[in-house]
Amino acid sequence: MVYYKAITLFLLAQLLLQILKIHAKVPAIIVFGDSSVDSGNNNHISTILKSNFEPYGRDFNGGQPTGRFSNGRIPTDFISEAFGVKPTIPAYLDLTNNITDFATGVCFASAGTGFDNATSDILVSPSKSYIDYTSIGYTI
């Protein structure tokens, strides 16, 4: 009997949540991660882990590789668009962007990185190097 009451209460709660949707606004998306969400930062650092050549990007941006480890959009692009922010998240190190492009989202992800700097000492610049990149790029 308690089981049926719990299920009924759960279904009622789900119904109420569907009726009373919360209209929240996500102002910006900040991305940290590895190759699964790298939107082109590795194009601008000294590493062999790059995706700025074919077949990468064949279904994105007119078929031009952008540094995304995908043939099109990456997961954070879909999330950003679903939240109504923007269709793609720009790479922090891409100098074709300006500071206004970063107001609603920016990607700091770099392929080959990990939580520990020892993870990426050989293949990519460690995440602590982003402090140094502010001198060549933008200050947020």
C-alpha positions as CSV (number, residue, x, y, z in Angstrom):
1,M,0.0,0.0,0.0
2,V,2.8,2.4,0.8
3,Y,4.4,1.5,-2.5
4,Y,1.3,2.7,-4.4
5,K,1.2,5.9,-2.4
6,A,4.8,6.6,-3.2
7,I,4.3,6.0,-6.9
8,T,1.2,8.2,-6.9
9,L,3.0,11.0,-5.1
10,F,5.9,10.8,-7.5
11,L,3.7,10.9,-10.6
12,L,1.8,13.9,-9.1
13,A,5.1,15.7,-8.5
14,Q,6.1,15.0,-12.1
15,L,2.8,16.4,-13.4
16,L,3.2,19.5,-11.3
17,L,6.7,20.1,-12.5
18,Q,5.5,19.8,-16.1
19,I,2.7,22.3,-15.5
20,L,4.9,24.8,-13.5
21,K,7.9,25.1,-15.7
22,I,10.7,27.3,-14.4
23,H,11.8,30.0,-16.8
24,A,15.4,30.4,-15.9
25,K,17.9,32.1,-18.1
26,V,21.5,30.9,-18.5
27,P,23.7,34.0,-19.1
28,A,26.9,32.3,-20.2
29,I,28.6,28.9,-20.6
30,I,32.2,28.5,-19.5
31,V,33.8,25.2,-20.8
32,F,36.7,23.3,-19.3
33,G,37.8,19.9,-20.5
34,D,39.7,17.8,-22.9
35,S,39.4,16.9,-26.6
36,S,35.7,16.1,-26.3
37,V,34.9,19.8,-25.8
38,D,38.0,21.5,-27.3
39,S,36.6,24.1,-29.8
40,G,40.0,24.9,-31.3
41,N,42.4,26.0,-28.5
42,N,45.0,23.4,-29.5
43,N,45.3,25.2,-32.9
44,H,47.2,28.0,-31.0
45,I,49.6,26.0,-28.8
46,S,52.6,23.9,-29.5
47,T,51.2,20.3,-29.5
48,I,50.8,17.3,-31.8
49,L,47.2,16.9,-30.6
50,K,45.4,19.0,-33.2
51,S,42.3,18.5,-35.3
52,N,42.7,21.3,-37.8
53,F,42.9,19.0,-40.8
54,E,40.4,16.8,-42.7
55,P,38.2,14.8,-42.0
56,Y,37.6,17.0,-38.9
57,G,35.0,19.6,-39.5
58,R,33.5,18.2,-42.7
59,D,30.0,18.9,-41.6
60,F,30.7,22.2,-39.9
61,N,31.4,25.7,-41.0
62,G,31.4,25.0,-44.7
63,G,33.5,21.8,-44.3
64,Q,36.5,23.7,-42.9
65,P,38.4,22.1,-39.9
66,T,38.2,24.4,-36.9
67,G,40.1,22.4,-34.3
68,R,37.1,20.6,-33.0
69,F,37.7,16.9,-32.5
70,S,34.5,16.1,-34.4
71,N,33.1,16.2,-37.9
72,G,30.7,18.9,-36.8
73,R,29.5,20.4,-33.5
74,I,30.8,19.2,-30.1
75,P,28.6,18.4,-27.1
76,T,28.9,21.9,-25.5
77,D,27.6,23.5,-28.7
78,F,24.4,21.5,-28.4
79,I,24.1,22.3,-24.7
80,S,24.7,26.0,-25.4
81,E,22.1,26.1,-28.1
82,A,19.6,24.2,-26.0
83,F,19.9,26.8,-23.3
84,G,19.4,29.6,-25.8
85,V,22.8,31.1,-25.4
86,K,24.6,30.7,-28.8
87,P,25.0,28.0,-31.4
88,T,28.7,27.5,-30.8
89,I,31.2,28.3,-28.0
90,P,34.3,30.1,-29.2
91,A,37.9,29.0,-28.3
92,Y,39.6,31.3,-25.8
93,L,42.9,31.3,-27.7
94,D,41.3,32.0,-31.1
95,L,42.5,35.6,-31.9
96,T,39.7,36.1,-34.5
97,N,37.3,36.5,-31.5
98,N,37.0,39.6,-29.5
99,I,36.0,40.2,-25.8
100,T,32.3,40.6,-26.7
101,D,32.3,37.1,-28.2
102,F,33.2,35.8,-24.7
103,A,30.5,37.6,-22.9
104,T,28.0,34.7,-23.3
105,G,30.5,31.8,-23.4
106,V,34.1,30.7,-23.8
107,C,35.9,27.4,-24.1
108,F,39.1,26.9,-22.2
109,A,39.3,23.1,-23.1
110,S,42.4,21.7,-24.6
111,A,42.8,18.2,-26.0
112,G,45.1,15.9,-24.0
113,T,44.8,17.8,-20.7
114,G,44.0,16.2,-17.4
115,F,43.4,17.3,-13.8
116,D,47.1,16.6,-13.0
117,N,49.7,18.7,-14.9
118,A,51.8,15.5,-15.2
119,T,49.1,14.1,-17.5
120,S,49.9,16.5,-20.2
121,D,53.5,17.6,-19.7
122,I,54.6,15.9,-23.0
123,L,51.7,16.4,-25.4
124,V,50.2,19.7,-24.5
125,S,50.7,22.8,-22.5
126,P,49.5,22.2,-18.9
127,S,46.3,24.0,-17.8
128,K,48.4,26.3,-15.6
129,S,49.7,27.9,-18.8
130,Y,46.4,29.6,-19.4
131,I,47.7,32.2,-17.0
132,D,50.5,33.0,-19.4
133,Y,48.1,33.1,-22.4
134,T,46.3,36.1,-21.0
135,S,49.2,38.2,-22.1
136,I,48.7,37.3,-25.7
137,G,44.9,37.1,-25.7
138,Y,42.2,38.6,-23.7
139,T,41.6,39.4,-20.1
140,I,38.2,38.4,-18.8
